[in-house]
């Protein structure tokens, strides 16, 4: 028998035609034969019910009135159900159908009751709550910072919260809090920016310093003074400053020597073409001093203040945050108060150009240790906020000693010293004695100590000048001369 004949015979036996389509006649005979065999056998006959040879029918749709949906349980009912469930001792799978709920719902009620008490069973709005989800303490702190310093932006407030009271809040979260409090964005006219400038930054501290001069007027004395500054390019740390009544090369050199004595000398020093730094003929005294110390002198192109952009930006910050609104009694007080602001700038003020750190973190190569300390404080402070709602007072001191990094920070009432990020040791601190009369502290950043001849000049009352006495004598001499000619 050929393969086709065999296939045809087998196909016919199974009730199929050669084309593979079921044969109706053969199918009936096959079903009747199997029915007879089933009747002769023992047990239930599975062929008593009609066979569906066509396939499942499609379900239709119709309108029907459903039963009323059961109202949700009230908080009192949930509490009563939990109490009955506990007294019954039944498992959740057996007790839940008795009260018309599920075992998952019972476990959810139980968990909320254990966490929050009866208040956890109250009805709450579903979905994500609108508005800011920051803790109230963080919101109040953001609003207080903004009210005290209206010029602060969202990024700066976020950095201050992270570094100060250890309250984590992203710039976007700060923006939402301010908008909810009624703050709105306002359009301010700006000057058109020129071509995008090429930026540079040295890789480590003391590789390059920038120096420049800034002048302003003491309001009470109507006297012009000059501020001489030296800034580290890598960290924006002010390594030296001086406030004088003049701007001579000798004063600039004195500030430079004081900065080098405190923080070491740089490899390069960048300045503009001012007469204190450069002379058109020969070498200036400033250039000779640098060559003597082995420091390379870099001079910016004329009319290009962008080259000294870092220290130029510092002048704007100093003016807006300190000098513009401050009223100094005399030059001595101005030196002390400006020095205190520089300490604030170096050790406390966050800087967006260095990833929200302060200049001291970068200058002393302690940025990584500071970041680890701050993250640990934020983690510990989160638990404190959850429990008491009052942030801890910030206390931490990072740095390096003998080439090894260390940090000192507070943990509750204890002060912990961490060496190389591993060894932890508790430290006892002795509080300083309280002075009877409050006085301004001495600035940490070294300033030029050279005597300025103009400092000895006594302040004059309003409307008076140190030249008045000389003018009086000149007038008397002129009067006598005129009288002699007339006679």
Buried (B, 14 or more C-beta within 10 A) or exposed (E): EEEEEEEBEEBEEEBBEEEEEEBEEBBEEBBEEEEEEBEEEEEEEEBEEEEEEEEEEEEEEEEEEEEEEEEEBEBEEBBEBBEEBEEEEEEBEEBBEEBEBEBEBBEEBBEBBEEEEEEBBEEEEEEEEEEBEBBEBBBEBBBEBBEEEEEBBBBBBBBBBBBBBBBBBBBEBBBBBBEEEEEEEEEEEEEEEEEEEEEEEBEBBBBBBBBBBBEBEBEBBEBEBBBBBBBBBBBBBBBBBBBBBEBBBBBBBBBBBBBBEEBEBBEBBBBBBBEBBBBEEEEBBBBEBBEEEEBEBBBBEEEEEEBBBBBBBBBEBBEEBBBEEBEBEBBEBBBBBBBBBBBBBBBBBBBEEBEBBBBBBBBBBBBEBBBBBBEBBBEBBBEBBEEEEEBBEBEBBBBEEEEEBBBBBBBEEEBBBBEEEEEEEEEEEEEEEEEEEEEEEEBEBBBBEBEBEEEEEEBBEEEEEEEEEEEEEEEEEEEEEEEEEEE
